[in-house]
Amino acid sequence: MPNPNLINDQWQSFSDHLSLQDCSEVQQKEMRHAFFGGALSLFNVMAGGVSSTEDPSEVTEPDLALMNYLKEELDQYAEDLEKVH
């Protein structure tokens, strides 16, 4: 069975990387809301952007392009984040 806490695990890693334990409780709570809001937005983009095919295991060129666009944008964010932390 897959881990039911995939996003929360990523949140913990992100929070630890940014040392958010040094922030106020309110800041930590708001950051967590923003993180999960971003995850929900990403899920909605992915779920709304994948192709409908008769075979749900089939990956189409537009599906791959969407994943590549998302990866490039998130890689750029990670690179920018490393510059300031």
C-alpha positions as CSV (number, residue, x, y, z in Angstrom):
1,M,0.0,0.0,0.0
2,P,1.4,3.4,-0.9
3,N,2.3,5.9,1.8
4,P,-0.8,7.9,2.6
5,N,1.3,10.8,3.8
6,L,3.4,11.6,0.7
7,I,2.6,15.3,0.7
8,N,3.0,15.7,4.5
9,D,6.4,13.9,4.3
10,Q,7.4,16.4,1.6
11,W,6.2,19.3,3.9
12,Q,8.3,18.0,6.8
13,S,11.4,17.8,4.5
14,F,10.7,21.3,3.2
15,S,10.1,22.7,6.7
16,D,13.3,21.1,8.0
17,H,15.3,22.4,5.1
18,L,14.1,26.0,5.7
19,S,14.5,25.6,9.5
20,L,10.9,26.7,10.0
21,Q,11.0,25.4,13.6
22,D,12.6,28.8,14.3
23,C,9.5,30.6,13.1
24,S,6.4,31.5,15.0
25,E,3.6,29.0,15.3
26,V,1.5,31.3,13.1
27,Q,4.1,31.5,10.4
28,Q,4.6,27.7,10.5
29,K,0.8,27.2,10.2
30,E,0.5,29.6,7.3
31,M,3.5,28.1,5.5
32,R,1.9,24.7,5.8
33,H,-1.4,26.0,4.4
34,A,0.5,27.5,1.5
35,F,2.5,24.3,0.9
36,F,-0.6,22.2,0.8
37,G,-2.4,24.8,-1.3
38,G,0.4,24.5,-3.8
39,A,0.2,20.7,-3.8
40,L,-3.5,20.9,-4.4
41,S,-3.0,23.3,-7.3
42,L,-0.4,21.0,-8.8
43,F,-2.7,18.0,-8.4
44,N,-5.5,19.9,-10.1
45,V,-3.2,20.9,-13.0
46,M,-2.1,17.3,-13.4
47,A,-5.5,15.8,-13.1
48,G,-7.1,18.3,-15.5
49,G,-4.3,18.1,-18.0
50,V,-3.8,14.4,-18.6
51,S,-5.2,12.9,-21.7
52,S,-8.3,10.7,-21.6
53,T,-7.6,7.4,-23.4
54,E,-9.2,4.0,-23.4
55,D,-6.2,2.5,-21.7
56,P,-5.6,4.5,-18.5
57,S,-2.0,3.2,-18.4
58,E,-1.2,4.8,-21.7
59,V,1.0,7.9,-21.5
60,T,0.6,10.4,-24.4
61,E,2.9,13.0,-25.8
62,P,0.8,15.8,-24.2
63,D,1.0,14.0,-20.9
64,L,4.8,13.9,-21.1
65,A,4.9,17.5,-22.2
66,L,2.8,18.5,-19.1
67,M,5.1,16.6,-16.8
68,N,8.2,18.2,-18.4
69,Y,6.7,21.7,-18.1
70,L,6.0,21.1,-14.4
71,K,9.4,19.6,-13.8
72,E,11.1,22.6,-15.4
73,E,9.1,25.1,-13.4
74,L,9.7,23.2,-10.1
75,D,13.4,22.7,-10.9
76,Q,13.8,26.4,-11.4
77,Y,12.0,27.1,-8.1
78,A,14.4,24.6,-6.3
79,E,17.4,26.3,-7.9
80,D,16.1,29.8,-6.8
81,L,15.4,28.5,-3.3
82,E,19.0,27.1,-2.9
83,K,20.3,30.6,-3.8
84,V,18.6,32.2,-0.8
85,H,18.9,29.3,1.7
